[in-house]
Amino acid sequence: MSKANIGDVWIVLNPKIKNNKNSISVELEKRPCLIIDDGHGFIIEKSNDYLGMKITTKNNEIRKREIKNWYEIGLKSKSYLRIEPPIKIEKEQLIKKIGMVDKYDLYMYLNELSDYFSKDILEKIKQN
């Protein structure tokens, strides 16, 4: 398996919690993610894991950013980047690299993620 780099879009095995009436289960689903930290400590401390932002085709929530060149990246349909806390991705979860975003778009996505965290911190300060 090749190494994931910052800006790559990978299909990953993502755990999904299902809450049935009598039980809770975890299923693994294949989902595209944008790699934003390759373990070198770009966003958090150095580790063997990656950080990724989830990609979805649903645009029904507030914190989404349209991926303009979704087709060129290798996504199957119009997609959106979810602006929310990134997920930890272990090497074993990486399935297949499908493409990469250009540096300008990556900068914009990371800037928006940074704004999200800044606003969240400001809201918590206001509440205290």
VEXTI-544542 format. One record per residue: residue number from 1; residue in three letters; chain; x, y, z of N, C-alpha, C in turn. Coordinates in Angstrom, 1 decimal, always signed. Layout:
REM residues N
RODO  NUM  ALA  A  X  Y  Z  X  Y  Z  X  Y  Z
...
This chain:
REM residues 128
RODO  1  MET  A  +0.8  -1.2  +0.0  +0.0  +0.0  +0.0  +0.9  +1.2  +0.0
RODO  2  SER  A  +0.5  +2.2  -0.8  +1.3  +3.5  -0.8  +0.9  +4.3  +0.4
RODO  3  LYS  A  +1.7  +5.3  +0.6  +1.5  +6.2  +1.8  +0.5  +7.4  +1.4
RODO  4  ALA  A  -0.4  +7.7  +2.3  -1.3  +8.8  +2.1  -0.5  +10.1  +2.4
RODO  5  ASN  A  -0.8  +11.1  +1.6  -0.2  +12.5  +1.7  -1.3  +13.5  +2.0
RODO  6  ILE  A  -0.9  +14.6  +2.6  -1.8  +15.7  +2.8  -2.3  +16.2  +1.4
RODO  7  GLY  A  -3.6  +16.3  +1.3  -4.3  +16.7  +0.1  -4.8  +15.5  -0.7
RODO  8  ASP  A  -4.4  +14.3  -0.4  -5.0  +13.1  -1.1  -6.4  +12.9  -0.7
RODO  9  VAL  A  -7.2  +12.3  -1.6  -8.5  +11.8  -1.3  -8.4  +10.3  -1.3
RODO  10  TRP  A  -8.8  +9.6  -0.2  -8.7  +8.2  -0.1  -10.1  +7.6  +0.2
RODO  11  ILE  A  -10.3  +6.4  -0.2  -11.5  +5.6  +0.3  -10.9  +5.0  +1.5
RODO  12  VAL  A  -11.7  +5.1  +2.6  -11.3  +4.6  +3.9  -12.4  +3.7  +4.5
RODO  13  LEU  A  -12.0  +2.8  +5.4  -13.0  +2.1  +6.2  -13.3  +3.0  +7.4
RODO  14  ASN  A  -14.6  +3.4  +7.4  -15.0  +4.3  +8.5  -16.0  +3.6  +9.4
RODO  15  PRO  A  -15.8  +3.6  +10.7  -16.7  +3.0  +11.6  -18.0  +3.8  +11.7
RODO  16  LYS  A  -19.1  +3.1  +11.6  -20.4  +3.8  +11.8  -21.2  +3.1  +12.8
RODO  17  ILE  A  -21.7  +3.9  +13.8  -22.5  +3.3  +14.9  -23.9  +3.3  +14.5
RODO  18  LYS  A  -24.5  +2.1  +14.7  -26.0  +1.9  +14.4  -26.7  +1.6  +15.7
RODO  19  ASN  A  -27.7  +2.4  +16.0  -28.4  +2.2  +17.2  -29.8  +1.6  +16.9
RODO  20  ASN  A  -29.9  +0.3  +17.1  -31.2  -0.3  +16.9  -32.0  -0.3  +18.3
RODO  21  LYS  A  -33.2  -0.7  +18.3  -34.0  -0.6  +19.5  -33.4  -1.4  +20.7
RODO  22  ASN  A  -32.8  -2.5  +20.4  -32.3  -3.4  +21.5  -30.8  -3.5  +21.5
RODO  23  SER  A  -30.1  -2.9  +20.6  -28.7  -3.1  +20.6  -28.0  -2.0  +19.8
RODO  24  ILE  A  -26.7  -1.8  +20.1  -25.9  -0.9  +19.3  -24.8  -1.7  +18.6
RODO  25  SER  A  -24.6  -1.4  +17.3  -23.6  -2.2  +16.6  -22.7  -1.2  +15.8
RODO  26  VAL  A  -21.5  -1.6  +15.5  -20.6  -0.8  +14.7  -20.4  -1.5  +13.4
RODO  27  GLU  A  -20.6  -0.8  +12.3  -20.4  -1.3  +10.9  -19.2  -0.5  +10.3
RODO  28  LEU  A  -18.5  -1.1  +9.4  -17.4  -0.4  +8.7  -18.0  -0.1  +7.3
RODO  29  GLU  A  -17.9  +1.1  +6.9  -18.4  +1.5  +5.6  -17.2  +2.2  +4.9
RODO  30  LYS  A  -17.2  +2.0  +3.6  -16.2  +2.7  +2.7  -16.7  +4.1  +2.4
RODO  31  ARG  A  -15.9  +5.1  +2.8  -16.2  +6.4  +2.5  -15.0  +7.2  +2.1
RODO  32  PRO  A  -15.2  +8.2  +1.2  -14.0  +9.1  +0.8  -13.7  +10.1  +1.9
RODO  33  CYS  A  -12.4  +10.3  +2.1  -11.9  +11.3  +3.0  -10.8  +12.1  +2.4
RODO  34  LEU  A  -10.6  +13.3  +2.8  -9.5  +14.2  +2.4  -8.5  +14.1  +3.6
RODO  35  ILE  A  -7.3  +13.7  +3.2  -6.2  +13.6  +4.2  -5.7  +15.0  +4.5
RODO  36  ILE  A  -5.7  +15.4  +5.8  -5.2  +16.7  +6.2  -4.0  +16.7  +7.1
RODO  37  ASP  A  -3.7  +15.5  +7.6  -2.5  +15.3  +8.4  -1.9  +13.9  +8.1
RODO  38  ASP  A  -0.7  +13.8  +7.8  -0.1  +12.5  +7.4  +0.7  +11.9  +8.5
RODO  39  GLY  A  +0.5  +12.4  +9.8  +1.2  +11.8  +10.9  +2.5  +12.6  +11.3
RODO  40  HIS  A  +2.8  +13.6  +10.5  +4.0  +14.4  +10.8  +3.7  +15.6  +11.8
RODO  41  GLY  A  +2.5  +15.7  +12.3  +2.2  +16.7  +13.3  +1.8  +18.0  +12.7
RODO  42  PHE  A  +1.3  +18.0  +11.5  +0.8  +19.3  +10.8  -0.3  +19.9  +11.7
RODO  43  ILE  A  -1.3  +19.1  +12.2  -2.4  +19.6  +12.9  -2.3  +19.1  +14.4
RODO  44  ILE  A  -2.0  +17.9  +14.7  -1.8  +17.4  +16.0  -0.4  +16.8  +16.2
RODO  45  GLU  A  -0.1  +16.3  +17.3  +1.2  +15.7  +17.5  +1.6  +14.6  +16.6
RODO  46  LYS  A  +2.8  +14.3  +16.4  +3.3  +13.3  +15.5  +2.7  +11.9  +16.0
RODO  47  SER  A  +2.3  +11.1  +15.0  +1.8  +9.8  +15.3  +1.9  +8.9  +14.0
RODO  48  ASN  A  +1.5  +7.7  +14.1  +1.5  +6.8  +12.9  +0.1  +6.9  +12.2
RODO  49  ASP  A  -0.8  +7.7  +12.7  -2.1  +7.8  +12.2  -2.3  +9.1  +11.3
RODO  50  TYR  A  -3.3  +9.1  +10.5  -3.7  +10.2  +9.7  -4.9  +10.9  +10.3
RODO  51  LEU  A  -5.1  +12.1  +9.8  -6.4  +12.8  +10.1  -7.1  +13.1  +8.8
RODO  52  GLY  A  -8.4  +12.9  +8.7  -9.1  +13.1  +7.5  -10.4  +13.9  +7.7
RODO  53  MET  A  -10.8  +14.6  +6.7  -12.1  +15.2  +6.7  -13.1  +14.4  +5.8
RODO  54  LYS  A  -14.3  +14.1  +6.4  -15.2  +13.3  +5.7  -15.8  +14.0  +4.4
RODO  55  ILE  A  -16.1  +13.3  +3.4  -16.7  +13.8  +2.2  -18.0  +13.1  +2.0
RODO  56  THR  A  -19.0  +13.9  +1.6  -20.4  +13.3  +1.5  -21.0  +13.9  +0.2
RODO  57  THR  A  -22.1  +13.2  -0.2  -22.8  +13.7  -1.4  -24.1  +14.5  -0.9
RODO  58  LYS  A  -24.3  +14.4  +0.4  -25.5  +15.1  +1.0  -25.1  +16.6  +1.3
RODO  59  ASN  A  -26.0  +17.5  +0.9  -25.8  +18.9  +1.3  -26.9  +19.4  +2.1
RODO  60  ASN  A  -27.2  +18.7  +3.2  -28.4  +19.1  +4.0  -28.0  +19.6  +5.3
RODO  61  GLU  A  -26.7  +19.9  +5.6  -26.3  +20.5  +6.8  -25.5  +21.8  +6.6
RODO  62  ILE  A  -25.4  +22.6  +7.6  -24.8  +23.9  +7.5  -23.3  +23.8  +7.1
RODO  63  ARG  A  -22.5  +23.1  +7.8  -21.0  +23.1  +7.7  -20.5  +22.2  +6.6
RODO  64  LYS  A  -20.8  +22.5  +5.3  -20.3  +21.8  +4.2  -19.7  +22.7  +3.2
RODO  65  ARG  A  -18.7  +22.2  +2.5  -18.1  +23.0  +1.4  -18.1  +22.2  +0.1
RODO  66  GLU  A  -18.6  +22.8  -0.9  -18.7  +22.0  -2.2  -17.3  +21.8  -2.7
RODO  67  ILE  A  -17.1  +20.6  -3.2  -15.8  +20.2  -3.9  -16.1  +20.5  -5.4
RODO  68  LYS  A  -15.5  +21.6  -5.9  -15.9  +22.0  -7.3  -15.4  +21.0  -8.4
RODO  69  ASN  A  -14.2  +20.5  -8.2  -13.7  +19.6  -9.2  -13.8  +18.1  -8.8
RODO  70  TRP  A  -15.0  +17.7  -8.2  -15.2  +16.4  -7.7  -14.9  +15.3  -8.7
RODO  71  TYR  A  -15.3  +15.6  -10.0  -15.1  +14.5  -11.0  -13.6  +14.3  -11.3
RODO  72  GLU  A  -12.8  +15.4  -11.4  -11.4  +15.2  -11.7  -10.7  +14.5  -10.6
RODO  73  ILE  A  -11.2  +14.7  -9.3  -10.6  +14.1  -8.2  -10.8  +12.6  -8.2
RODO  74  GLY  A  -11.9  +12.1  -8.8  -12.2  +10.7  -8.8  -13.4  +10.3  -8.0
RODO  75  LEU  A  -14.2  +11.3  -7.6  -15.4  +11.1  -6.9  -16.5  +10.8  -7.9
RODO  76  LYS  A  -17.5  +9.9  -7.5  -18.5  +9.5  -8.4  -19.6  +10.5  -8.7
RODO  77  SER  A  -19.9  +11.4  -7.7  -20.9  +12.4  -7.9  -20.6  +13.7  -7.2
RODO  78  LYS  A  -21.4  +14.7  -7.4  -21.1  +16.0  -6.7  -21.0  +15.7  -5.2
RODO  79  SER  A  -19.9  +16.3  -4.6  -19.6  +16.0  -3.3  -19.3  +17.2  -2.5
RODO  80  TYR  A  -19.3  +17.1  -1.1  -19.1  +18.2  -0.2  -18.2  +17.7  +0.9
RODO  81  LEU  A  -17.3  +18.6  +1.3  -16.4  +18.4  +2.4  -17.1  +18.8  +3.7
RODO  82  ARG  A  -17.1  +17.9  +4.7  -17.8  +18.2  +6.0  -16.9  +19.0  +6.9
RODO  83  ILE  A  -17.2  +20.3  +7.2  -16.4  +21.1  +8.0  -16.8  +20.8  +9.5
RODO  84  GLU  A  -16.0  +19.9  +10.1  -16.3  +19.4  +11.4  -15.0  +18.8  +11.9
RODO  85  PRO  A  -14.9  +18.4  +13.2  -13.7  +17.8  +13.7  -13.2  +16.7  +12.8
RODO  86  PRO  A  -12.0  +16.6  +12.4  -11.5  +15.5  +11.5  -11.5  +14.2  +12.3
RODO  87  ILE  A  -11.4  +13.1  +11.5  -11.4  +11.8  +12.1  -10.0  +11.2  +12.0
RODO  88  LYS  A  -9.7  +10.4  +13.0  -8.4  +9.7  +13.0  -8.5  +8.5  +12.1
RODO  89  ILE  A  -7.5  +8.3  +11.2  -7.5  +7.2  +10.3  -6.2  +6.4  +10.5
RODO  90  GLU  A  -6.4  +5.2  +10.8  -5.2  +4.3  +10.9  -4.8  +3.8  +9.5
RODO  91  LYS  A  -3.5  +3.4  +9.4  -3.1  +2.9  +8.1  -3.9  +1.8  +7.5
RODO  92  GLU  A  -4.4  +0.9  +8.5  -5.2  -0.3  +8.0  -6.5  +0.1  +7.5
RODO  93  GLN  A  -7.0  +1.3  +7.8  -8.3  +1.8  +7.2  -8.2  +2.3  +5.8
RODO  94  LEU  A  -7.0  +2.6  +5.4  -6.8  +3.1  +4.0  -7.0  +2.0  +3.0
RODO  95  ILE  A  -7.9  +2.3  +2.0  -8.2  +1.2  +1.0  -7.6  +1.6  -0.3
RODO  96  LYS  A  -7.9  +2.8  -0.8  -7.5  +3.2  -2.1  -7.4  +4.7  -2.3
RODO  97  LYS  A  -6.3  +5.2  -2.9  -6.3  +6.6  -3.2  -7.0  +6.8  -4.5
RODO  98  ILE  A  -7.9  +7.8  -4.5  -8.7  +8.1  -5.7  -8.3  +9.4  -6.4
RODO  99  GLY  A  -7.6  +10.2  -5.7  -7.2  +11.5  -6.3  -6.6  +12.5  -5.3
RODO  100  MET  A  -6.5  +13.7  -5.7  -6.0  +14.7  -4.7  -6.6  +16.1  -5.1
RODO  101  VAL  A  -6.7  +16.9  -4.1  -7.2  +18.3  -4.3  -6.0  +19.2  -4.6
RODO  102  ASP  A  -6.2  +20.3  -5.3  -5.1  +21.2  -5.6  -4.8  +22.0  -4.3
RODO  103  LYS  A  -3.6  +22.6  -4.3  -3.1  +23.2  -3.1  -4.0  +24.4  -2.7
RODO  104  TYR  A  -4.5  +25.2  -3.6  -5.4  +26.3  -3.3  -6.6  +25.8  -2.6
RODO  105  ASP  A  -7.3  +24.8  -3.1  -8.5  +24.2  -2.5  -8.2  +23.7  -1.1
RODO  106  LEU  A  -7.1  +23.0  -1.0  -6.7  +22.4  +0.3  -6.5  +23.6  +1.3
RODO  107  TYR  A  -5.8  +24.6  +0.9  -5.7  +25.8  +1.8  -7.0  +26.4  +2.2
RODO  108  MET  A  -8.0  +26.5  +1.3  -9.3  +27.0  +1.6  -10.0  +26.1  +2.6
RODO  109  TYR  A  -9.9  +24.8  +2.4  -10.6  +23.8  +3.3  -10.0  +23.9  +4.7
RODO  110  LEU  A  -8.7  +23.9  +4.8  -8.0  +24.0  +6.1  -8.3  +25.3  +6.8
RODO  111  ASN  A  -8.4  +26.4  +6.0  -8.7  +27.7  +6.6  -10.2  +27.7  +7.1
RODO  112  GLU  A  -11.1  +27.1  +6.4  -12.5  +27.0  +6.9  -12.6  +26.1  +8.1
RODO  113  LEU  A  -11.8  +25.0  +8.2  -11.7  +24.2  +9.4  -11.2  +24.9  +10.5
RODO  114  SER  A  -10.1  +25.7  +10.3  -9.6  +26.6  +11.4  -10.6  +27.6  +11.9
RODO  115  ASP  A  -11.4  +28.2  +11.0  -12.4  +29.1  +11.4  -13.5  +28.4  +12.2
RODO  116  TYR  A  -13.8  +27.2  +11.8  -14.8  +26.4  +12.6  -14.3  +26.2  +14.0
RODO  117  PHE  A  -13.1  +25.8  +14.2  -12.5  +25.6  +15.6  -12.5  +26.9  +16.3
RODO  118  SER  A  -12.1  +28.0  +15.7  -12.0  +29.3  +16.3  -13.4  +29.8  +16.8
RODO  119  LYS  A  -14.4  +29.6  +16.0  -15.8  +30.0  +16.4  -16.3  +29.1  +17.5
RODO  120  ASP  A  -15.9  +27.8  +17.5  -16.3  +26.9  +18.5  -15.7  +27.3  +19.9
RODO  121  ILE  A  -14.4  +27.7  +19.8  -13.7  +28.1  +21.0  -14.3  +29.4  +21.5
RODO  122  LEU  A  -14.6  +30.3  +20.7  -15.2  +31.6  +21.1  -16.6  +31.4  +21.7
RODO  123  GLU  A  -17.4  +30.5  +21.2  -18.7  +30.2  +21.7  -18.5  +29.6  +23.2
RODO  124  LYS  A  -17.6  +28.8  +23.3  -17.4  +28.2  +24.7  -16.9  +29.2  +25.7
RODO  125  ILE  A  -16.1  +30.2  +25.2  -15.6  +31.2  +26.1  -16.8  +32.1  +26.5
RODO  126  LYS  A  -17.7  +32.4  +25.5  -18.9  +33.2  +25.8  -19.8  +32.6  +26.8
RODO  127  GLN  A  -19.9  +31.2  +26.7  -20.8  +30.5  +27.6  -20.3  +30.5  +29.1
RODO  128  ASN  A  -19.0  +30.6  +29.2  -18.4  +30.6  +30.6  -18.4  +32.0  +31.1
